[in-house]
Amino acid sequence: MREIVLINITGEDRPGLTAAITGVLAQGGVSILDIGQAVIHDTLSFGILVEIPDTERASSVLKDVLFMGYKHDQQVRFTPVAEADYQQWVAGQGKARHIVTLLTRKVTAEQLQRVSSITAKYGLNIDHIDRLSGRMPLDMPEELGKGCIEFSVRGEPADTAALREEFLSVAQELNVDIAFQRDSVFRRNRRLAVFDMDSTLIEAEVIDELAKAAGVGEQVSEITERAMRGELDFRASFKERLALLKGLPESVLAEVGASLRLTEGAELLFAELKRLGYKTAILSGGFSYFARQLQDKLGIDYVFANELEIVDGRLTGVAVEPIVDAQRKADLLRELAQKEGLRLEQTIAVGDGANDLPMLGLAGLGVAFRAKPLVKQSAKQAISTLGLDGILYLLGFRDREGTE
């Protein structure tokens, strides 16, 4: 009669231990039903679920495992598993899986407690917990830190909308980001990433900077803010703001362009996306003059933005049609995916304003980046704590996988 036993081995990590233990099991003709191993700060936790062909052989095999563990200075524990319990475990393998990603400047016990409590409340079981971020020195200033913990959970939430709402509430309370996404084949197989430009790739709204140079800064900034919050129609507000720039010298464009700063993490994100074979694009309601500068700097494949009309070296206060508005962004995302032979599930869209919501909703991974409250609540995912490179964590990317 066969026996099913869970073997747990803990102790200081040593090379050759796995080979030694499985060597003993191999001599006993044992079958492996499940296996997992983790090392935290050089301390090993090794679990292996085995099927031993018959009861008589079981005692000999387990005695040899115990001896081998002792030889390698490990603690060994055996737990018998009833066949009925094993069959129930097997039956559960078809359950849906999701990924919960915690992004923060510094990981705390409270953050983990709150996230794990919410997952349990909605009927999700945690299967694995992994640290995706690199090792952080003790003296690292908190504002420069990057922490990411990924939970692999099993099950379907009783109420997905309520789960997301609780995650969002905790994220705001603790100043962290919490992403919740289905663990599918597309998660690490995305190949197109599109970005808004102003306040996403760069730390400014270019139209506001041009307005300051034209002496209408406060007036334009107020309209911009209301448009990004979704209080005004983008197309109408865009034309209204642009009209106020009429007569501005073309030379001001170069001055403003030279002053623009890339958002934290932009260069690392694009370097890694390029290394991973992604196509990238700017889909911006801003201006192509500045988008092309970013294209050259970051190696972006496609640029779609608004073209300023210039006559006799001065802005006319209008843009060349078609204007890149919310619907145009969504249409362009669909067109680019089709051009690259990709499903929409294989796309990423990132933006901060209400005019980005249609493309964020269309993409397989839509990320509201340092966004207004309305956008944050409406998007599938949001990042406000870390820089743009935090998006890599949502793809399951580990810091140690990056380029040196």
N, C-alpha and C positions, 0 to 999 in steps of 0.2 A: 504494500500500500504506500503510495507516494506521500510526501510531506512538503508543505509550503512554509518557508521560513524567511522572515525579514532579518537580515544581518546588518547591524549598525556598528561602524568602526570609527572611533574618534581618537585624536592624539596629534602629536607634532607631525607635520607633513614630511614624508620621506620618499625619495625616489625609489622606484621599484616595488612599492607596497602593493599597488593594484595588480601588478603582474604576479606577485607572490600569492596573494589571496585567490585570484582567479586560477592560478596554477593548481592550488589545492582542490578547488572546486572542479576543475577539469578532470583531475584524477578520479573524482567520485562520480563522473558522468552526469554532472548537475546541469540543468537548464536555467538560463537567466530570464526571469519574467519582467524585471524592471531594475534600473540602476541609476544612481545619481551621485555626484560628488561635488563638494564645494570646499574651497580653502579660504579662510578668513584670517589674515595676519599670521600666516604660516601654521594655522591650526586646521587640521583636516576633519571633515565630516563626510563619511562615505557610507552610502546605503545601497544594499543589493538584495533584491527579492528573488529567491531561488526555489526551484522545484527539484527535490531530491527523489530519485526513482522509487526507493523503498525505505521503509522504516528502519530496517536492520542496518542499512548503509548510512542512514542519517546521523546516528550518534558518532560514528567514526569520522565522517566528513566534518561535522561541527567541532569535534575535538581537535582535528587537525587545523581548522580555521582559528580556533582559540589559541592553539600553540603558536601558529604563525603570527597572530596579532601580538602575543606576548613577546615573541622574538623581536618584533619591530617596535616594541614599547607602545602598543596601542591598547585602548579599551575596546572590548568586543561585547556586544549584547545581541541575544537571539530572541526573536518574538515569533511564536507560531501563528500562522494565519489560516483560518478555516476556509475550506474550499468555497463555501457559500459567500463568505466575505470577499474572497478574491473575484468570484464571478460577478458580484455586485459592483466591484471596482471596475472590472472590464466593461460592464454595461454602461458605465458613466463616461467612457472615453468619447462618446459622440456629442457630448455637451458643448455648447458654444464656448469659445475662449475669447477673452478680451485682455487688453493691455492697459494698465493704469500707470501713468508716468508722473512722478513728482519732480518738479524742477524748482530749485531754490539756490540761493547764494550759500547757505550753510544748512546741512541736514540736521534736524533735531528730533528727539524722541517724540515730542508732542506732534510734529507733523506726521510721522509714521503712525502714531496711535490714532490720529483722527482719520487718516486715509483708510487704514485697515478696519477701523470700526464701521465706517460707512460701507465698505465693500461687504462686510459681514451682515450688516443691517439689510442689505438688498439681496441676500442669498447667494453671494459669490464666494467661492473658496479660493484662497491663495495657494497656487501650486509652486511658484518660484518667486524669489526676490533677488534681483541683481543690481549691483552698482554699475552704472554706465559711465559716470564721471571718473576722472583720474584721482589719484591720491592727493589729498590737500594738506600742505604743511600747516602745522599748528599756528604759525605766526602770519598766515595769509590774511590780509585785510578782508573783512567780510564782503565789501563792495566789489572785490575782484574775484571772489570765489565762484565756483560752478559746481553745484551738486545735483545729481540725478539718480533717483532710485526707480527701478522698473518692477512692477508687480505683474506677474502673469496669473490671471484669475480664470476660474472655470465656472460656467453657468450663465444663465440669462437673467438680468436684473428684473425684479418684480415690477419696477416702474423706472424706465430709463430716464425720462424727463426729470423726475424727482431726484434721482441719483445725480444727474448732471448739476441740478440746482444746488444740491448740498455740497458737491465738490466746488462749485463756483463760490459759494458762501464761505467755505473754509479757506479757499485760496485768497479771497479778499481779506479775511480776518488775520491770516498768518503771513500774508505777503509772500505767497508761493504760487506756482502754477500747477494745476492738476489736469492732465489729459486723460481721456477715456476713449478708447477706440477698439474696434473689433480686430482680433488677431487673424488676419487673412493672408493669403498668398501674395496679395498686392502690397502689403505693408513694407516689405523690403525689396519690392520690385517696381518701385515708381521710377519714372524716367524723364519727366518733364516738370519743371518748377517755374512758376510765373509769379512776378512780384509787382506790387504797386511801388512807386518810387518815393514820393514826398512823404516824410515822416515814417517811412518803412526802410528803404535802402539808404536814405540820407536823413540827417537829423534836422530837417527844416521843411517848410512848405515854400517852394520856390516862388510861387505867386505872391506870397506875403513879403518875401525879400525884395522882389521887384517893386512891390507897392511902396516899401519904405524908401527906395531910391526915387520913386515918383512923388513922394510926399503925401501919399494916401494910405500909409501903412495901417493905421488903426481901423479905418473904414473897411479895408479889404480883409484884414485879419478877423474882424467880427463876422463877416459874411462867410469866410472860410470855416471858422469854428462851427457855425450853425449848420453849414452844409455837411461837414464831417460827422456831426451828431445826428444827421438825418432829418433835421428840421426844415431844410430847404431842398428843392429839386436841384440836383447837381448841375444839369445843363444850363438852367436859367441862372443859377448863382455864378456859374463859371463865366458866362457871357457878361454878366453884370460887373464882375470883378475885372475881367479883361478890358472892358471898355474904359475903366478908370486908368489904365496904363497907356492910353493913347498918347503918342508923342514922345514916349520914353526912348532915349538914344539906344541904338543897337549895341554900342560899346559897353553898356551896363551889364549885358548878358555875360560877358567874359569876366567882369568884376565879381558878379554874384557867383558864377560858376567856380571861381578860384577859392571862394570862401566856404563852399559847402563841405560838410564833414560826413564821412561814411558812418553808418550806424554800427555800434559795437557788434563784432562777430561777423560782419558782412564778408570781409576778405577770406576768413577761414571757411565760412559756409560755401562760398562759390568755388574755392579751391577744392574742397572735398566733393562737391557735386560734380565738378568737372572730372575729377579723378574716378568717380563712380560711374561716369558715362551719361550723366544727365544732360538734357538740353535745357537752357534757361532763357527766360524772356522778361522784359519789362513791359507791363501793360499799365500805362499811367495816364491819368487825367491831367498830368503836368505837361511839361514841354519837351519836345524831342531834342532840342539843343543840349539840354542838360542830361537827358537820357543817353544820348550818344557818348557823352563824356564818361558816364558810368559803364557803358558798354565796353569802351576801350580799357578802362581801369580794371574791370572785373572779368573780362572775357565772356560777356553775355552774347548769346546766339541771336536773339530777336529783340527788336525794339518797336513798340507801338505807343506813340504819345502824340500830343497835339502840336501841330506846326504853327508857330507864330507868323503872322503876316507882317512883313517889313517892307516899307516903301521909302526910298530916299534916306535909308539909314535910321529910320524911326519906326517904332511899333505903331500899327494902325488901330490897335485896340480890338482886333478880331482874330479868330483862329481859322485856319484852312479846314474846311470840312473833309471827311467826317470827324466830328468831335468824339474823342474816346471818353464815353460816359460809362455808367454801370452796365448797361446792356451790351455795349460794344466790348467791354472787357470779357464778359461771359462768352460772347460770340467768338472772340479771338481765342480764348482758351479752348473752346470746342474745335475750332479750325486748326489750331496748332497740334492738338492731340491727334486729329485725323491725319494731318500732314505727316506726323512722325509715326503713324501706324500704332497708336496707343489707345487703350481704353481710358475713359475719364478716371477710373479707379487708380490709374497709374500716374495721376497728376497731383501736383501740390500747388496751392495758391496762397499767397501771403499778402495781407493788406491791413490798413488801420481804419479806413473810413467807411461810412455807410454805402458809398458808391462801389465798395469792394465786395459787399455781401453776396450779390449774385454769383460772382466767380468763386467765392469761398464756398458757397453752397454746392456748386457744380463739381468742384475738384474732389478727388478721392480723399485728400487731406487738406482741409481749409483751415488756415491759421490766422486768427486776429492778433496782430502784433502791436503791443503797446497801444491798444485801441481804445476808442471811446466806449463807455458803458453799454450803449445799445448794441454796438458791433460785437463786443465781447460776449454778451448774452446770446446773440443770435448765431455766432459762428460755431462750428463743430469743436474747434480747439482754440485756445488763447495762450499767448506767451507775453507776460509783462515784466517778469522778474529778471530773466537772463537776456543776452543779446540774440541776434539772428541765428547764431550757430546753435542755439538751443533747439532749433528745428531738427538738427541731426539726431538728437536723442529720441524724438518722436518716431524716427525711422528705425530705432533700435541700435543706432550707431554708438560704439564705445570709444572713449577718448584714446585708448591704447591702439585702436584700429587706424587712427589718423596718421597723416604724414608727419615725419619728424622735422 
